[in-house]
Amino acid sequence: MRDFRDAKAMARTLRASLTAKTVTISHSESLELVSKMFGLADWNALSAQIQAGRVEPLVAAAAHAMKAAGRHPAIPIWDFVPFPGGIIPFYTNRAKTIQALERAFQGARQIIVAMQRSSDIDEPGLTDVYDVGVLGSVLTLDQL
């Protein structure tokens, strides 16, 4: 990230993506969400880190943590954008998604949630899912 304009561009992209999914947030709320993606409390903290030139170490630390985290089951989604810290119920009948949730629940309970590029694909492969996702935890697993 070169300067605060990059973070603001991320916030505009996030806001536009959510608006396309009929989720309306203000510009300041999108700035706050971008700040949380970098692990900071609010936009003022992110802005200060950018001005001090300390954001690149945050990005590098986050990338290192993801590599060190190991392998996790993953599920593609297309209805909404997940954010760290959110609690989201999943209702699914896709066999691979059920299997991934079961594996996560039996293990360390961590799972990667990534956005699917198109909702038209019933059995997405690696190229059908965006490269960036959210590492979450499976709290409970209820099967009908």
Secondary structure, DSSP 8 states (H G I E B T S, - for coil): --SHHHHHHHHHHHHHHHHHTT----HHHHHHHHHHHTT-SSHHHHHHHHHTT-HHHHHHHHHHHHHHT----EEEE-SS---TT---------HHHHHHHHHHHHTT-EEEEEEES-TT-SS--GGGEEEEEEEEE-------
